Amino acid sequence: MIFQFEKKVLEWIQNNIVKIVLVVVSILGCIIRFSLRDFVSVDASAWLLPWYDQIKANGGLRGVGIPIDECNYNFPYMLLVAFFTYIPIKPLYSYKLLSCVFDYLLAIIVGKIVYRLTDNKTKGIIAFAITLSSPLVILNSAAWAQCDSIYTFFIVLALYNLIEEKELYSFIALGFAFAFKLQAVLILPFFVLYYLYKKRITVLYFCILPLPLIGLSVPALAQGRTIREMIKIYLGNTDLYGKISMNYPSIWNLVTASSLEIGYETLKNAAILLAVVALGMIMLYVIAGKIEFSGTNQILLAFIMCYTAVIMLPAMHERYGFVYEILAIIVIFLLPKTIVGLCCLIGISMITYGNFLFNQQYNLLLLSVVNIAVYLIYTRELFCVICKNRNMQ
């Protein structure tokens, strides 16, 4: 026999279960991230913390015009680091706090896209919870102190605005993604496809992309830094690593060890061109086949094109898959059977993250085979769905 007050409590829980899950997941997300606050990664000790020390010694905001030793991050992120110097907490905490805030923003925009495409509020909340609770998202920001959630948030925001047919806001958001990380270029082929196929925007929209970078760089430029330096930092990132793979299980690990520079020098140009050809074939198939370019198909194509770029390009880091791994969360709500694929993607990246963060040993060749298999399965499943509907306009 249940008590009356107990029955009312259970009924209240049942009626408010979605809100309860939202609150509980948000609080637990904070607790989990807080528990990792003191972990110092190699990147943090070798790069992030020394950058902070130099900027602080240079006067914080008054010193953003002074070049930082061995810094391959552009002016906007260094401007944020300058702001860190005025916050009365450990610099490591500042880096992690910024990234963790964007974890929440990223989870919110993922939830909004799922809600928009499924018209189901509960699914949107679950998408928020999965994103916020993803081991990759947590490790990337709260343990590694990396900023991938920042540029990925702006990429997903750009995709959301495309779905809403607000192309101007979409390109502005994409510009902010470029301002923080060059890796935003991995989603650019999808936007080129959107321009070529939808015929809704002018090519001049692509001129918007550098504007947020320039705008956020004004404090540094005003203190003596130059546009040439800014460009040099980005161009330098394209040739910074001399290995065919930087701990990412790509197709090129099938033919050469990632530790051999000779393999990179031999294959890098062919690898880049092959990636361009593969992405071009996807564009051709969509355009010539008059594939419907609906909100759902836009997410599926953005996912598979980003995945294609990362798995085929040389010198990819394990973290460069972050964008398509986030998009894979949205995909499971559009194609529920891909949940196994999402688990595989998370598993693959957890192994590579573990290698860098905790010296976890693994067989890169074997993991590459698994990653290629997952990619091929995704490609088959997604294109079966994408091709079901043709554009009849």
N, C-alpha and C positions, 0 to 999 in steps of 0.2 A: 504494500500500500504506500503510494508516494504522497508526501506532504504537499499541501496546496501551494505553499510558498516555493517549494522545490520545483513544482510543476511550472509555476510562473517564471522562475529563473530559466528553466530549460526552454520554455517557449520564447523568452526574450532572446536567448542565445541563438535559437533557431531562426528567429526573425531578423537577427542582426549579424548572422554568421559572416557575411562578406566584409562588413566593417570591422568585425573582431579580428578576422584574419589579416586585414590590412594593417591594423594597429599592432598586432602581435608580431607580424613579420618585420615591420618597420623597426620595432624596438629590439627584437632579436638581432636584426641586421646591424644595428648600432653596437650591441654588446659583443657580437662576434668580431667586428672590425676593431673595437676598442681592445679586445684581448690580444690583437696582433700589433699593437702600437709600437712595441719596443723591438720588434724584429728588424734587423738591419741587413738589407740585401747588399750584394757586391756593388750594384749600380749606385745604391745610396751612399755607401762608404767611399767609393772611388770617384763619383761624379757629383751627385746631387748635393751632398753636404759640403764638399769643397766649393762648389759654385755659390752656395749660400754664404759661406765664410768670406769669399772674395767680394761678393756684392755688398755684404754688410761692412766690410773693411773699406769699401769704396764710398760708403755713405748712403747705402740703400737707394732710394729713388734718385738721389743726387749723383749716383754713380753708375746709372744704367748706360751711360755713354762710354764706359770703359770696357774694352773687350775682356771676356772671361777665358782663362786658360782652358784649352781643349774642350770647348763647349760647342756641341753640335745641335743645340736647341735654339730656336729662333727668338727674336726680341720679345714677342708677346709673353711667352712663358717665363722668360727672364724678368719681365716686368712684374709678373705675379710673385716670383721669388723675392723681388725687391720689397714688395708689400709684406712678405713673410717676416722680414727683418724687424718689422714694427709690432709683431704679435708676440706677447710675452709667454710663449710656449717653446718647447724644443723644436728646432728646425725640422727634424724628421717628422714630428707630429703635424707640422704645417703642410708639408708635402702630402702626407697621407690624408689629412682632413680635406684638402682641396679635392683630391681624387675621389674620396668617399662621398662628398657632396654631389659630385657628378654621377656617382653610382646611382644615387636616388633619382636624380633628374633623368638619367638614362632609363631606369626602370619605369618611371612615369610615362615617358614618351613611347616606350615599347607597349605599355598597357593601353595607351591611347590609340595606337595603331591597331592593336588586336580588337579593341572595342569598336573602332571605326569599321573594320572589315568584317567583323562577325556580328555586330549589333548585339553583343552579349556582354553586359557589364561584369558578370562573374568571371568570364574568360579574361577580360581585361585585368581584373584584380589578380588572377592566377598568373598571368603573364608578368605583371609587376613583381609578384612574389618570387617567381622562378628566376627572373633577371637579377633581382637583389640578392638572392640566395645562391646564385651560381658560384661554384668554387673558383672558377676562373676570374670572375669579377672581383670576388673577395681577395684572392691571392694577388691579383694584379695591382689593386689599389692599396689594400690594408697591409699586405706583407711586402710587396715589391716596391711600393711607393711610386709606381709608374702612373702615367697620365693618359692611358689609352681610353679610359671612360670619358675623357673630356672631348677629344675629337670625334669619338664614336657617337656621343650624344648629339653633336651637331650634324653628323651624317644621317642619323636616324630621324632627327628633326627635319632635315632636308627632304627625306623620303616621305615623311608625314605630310609636308606641305605640297609635294608633288601629287600625292593621293587626293589632297583637297584642291588640286589645280591652282595652287598659289605659287606659281613658278618663281616670281621675283623673290619672295621670302625663302623659297627653297634654295636658290642660288646664294642668297646672303648667308644662310645657315651653312651651306657647303663652303663658302669663303671662310667662315670662322673655323671650320674643321681644318682647312688648309693652313690657317694662321697658326695653329698649334702643332700640327704634325703633317709632314710631307706624305705620310702613309695614306692620307685621305685620297691620294691619287688612285688608289686601288678601286675606288667606287666610281671614278670619273668615266670609264667606258660606258657604264649604265646611263649616265647623264648624256653622253654623246648619242647613245641609242635613242633616248627620249627625245632629244632635239631632232634627230633625223626622221623619226617615225611619226611623232605626234604633230609636228609642224604647227606648234602653238607659240613658239618663242623665237626670237631672233638670236643669231649667233653672238650678238653683243652681250647677251646675258653671261657668257663665259668671261667677259671682261670684268664682271663683278667680283670674280673669285679672289683676285689679289687685293681688293680694296680693304677688307677687314684686317688683313696682315699689315698693310701700310698704315691704316688708322691706328692700330694697336702698337705700332712701332714708332709713332710720333715722339714719345718721350725719349727714346733712344736716339732717334734721328736728330732731334732738337739738341741733343748733347754731344753730337759729333759722329755718331755712327752713320753709315752710308747705305744707300739702296744696294750698291754693289756688294757690300759685306753681307747684307741680308740674303741676296740671291746666292752668294758664294756658299753660305751655310747650307742652303737647300740643295744646291748642286753638289756640294761636298758629300752630302748624305747618300747620294746615288752611287758614289764610288768609294764609300768609306770602308766596306768590308770586302776582303779578297777571297771569300770562300763560297762555294756553290750553294751552301746551306748554312745558315746560322742557327742551328738547333731546330730548324723546321723540317718536317718529313716531306720533302717535295719529290717530284718525279725524277729529279736529277740525282738523287741519292741512289737510284738503281744502277747508275753507270759510273759513279765516282764517289770516293769518300769525301765527306764535307770538309775534312781537315786538310785536303790537298789543294793548294793554291793553283797548281797546274791545271786541275780540272776546271776551276773557275775561269781562268784565262782562256782556256780552249773553248768552253761552252757558253760563256755569258752572252755573247752577241746572238748566238743561235737560240738560246733560251728566251731572250727578250723578244726576238722576232717570232718564235713559235707561239709565245703567249699572245702577241698581237694578232697572229693568224687565227688562233683559237677564238679569241674574243670577236674578231671580225666575222668568223663563221657563224657565231651565235647571232650577231647583229643581222647578217644576211638572211639567216633562217627566219628570224622574227619578221623582218621587213618584207621579204619575198613571199613568205607564207601568210602574210596579213594576219598575224597573231593578234588576238584581242589584247589591248594594253590597259586592262582594268587595274584597279588597286591591288587585287590579289596577284595578278601576273607581274605587276611591277615589283612587288616584294620578292617573288620567286626568281625573277630575272636578276634583280640586284644581288640576291644571295648567290646564285650560281655563277654570275660573272665575277663577283669579288673572289669567290672560292677558286675559280679558274685562274685568275691573275696570280693569286698567292701560291697556288700549288705548282704553277709553271714558271714563275719568275725566279731568277737566281738570287742568292744572298738574302733570302727571307728569314727573318727572326721568327721564333715561335709565337711572339705576341702579335705578329702581323695578321694572324687569323682572327683577331678579336672582333672585327666588324662582322664577318660572316658567321661567327659563332653566336653573336647577339641576334643577327637576322634569323638564324636557325631556330631561335626561341619563338619568334613570330610565326615561322613556317609551320611549327607543330600544331598551331591552332587553325591553320588553313588546310594542312594535311596531317591529321593526327598520327598516321602510321609512320611518319618520319621521326617519331620520338626516339626510336632506336638509333637513328642516325645522329640525333642531337646528343644522346648518351655517348656514342662513339667519339664524336667531336670533342666533348668535354674530357673523356678519358684520354684521348690522344694528347690534348694540350696539357692536361694535368701531369702526364708523364714528362713532357718536355719542360714544363714549369718546374717540376720536381728536380729535374737534372740541373737547372740553373740555380734554383734557390737552396736545394738541400743535397746536391751532389748525388741524386738518384741515378744509378746507371741503367742504361737500356740499350737495345739494339736499334739503331737509327734506320738501318736497311729494312728490318722487319716492320718497324712502325711506318715507314714510307709505303710499304706494300699495303698495309691496312688503310692508311689514309687515302691512297689511290683507289682502293676498292670502295671505300665510303663515298668518295667523290663520284665515281662512276654510277653507283647506286642512286645517289641523290640526283645526278644528271638525268638518268633514265626516268625516275619517278616524277621529277618536276616537269620535264618536258612532255610527259604523257598528259599531265594536267594542263599545262600551258597550251598545248595544241588541241585540246578538246573543243575550244571555242575559237572560231575565226572572226575576224573583224569584218562585218558585213556592210560597213559604211562605204 
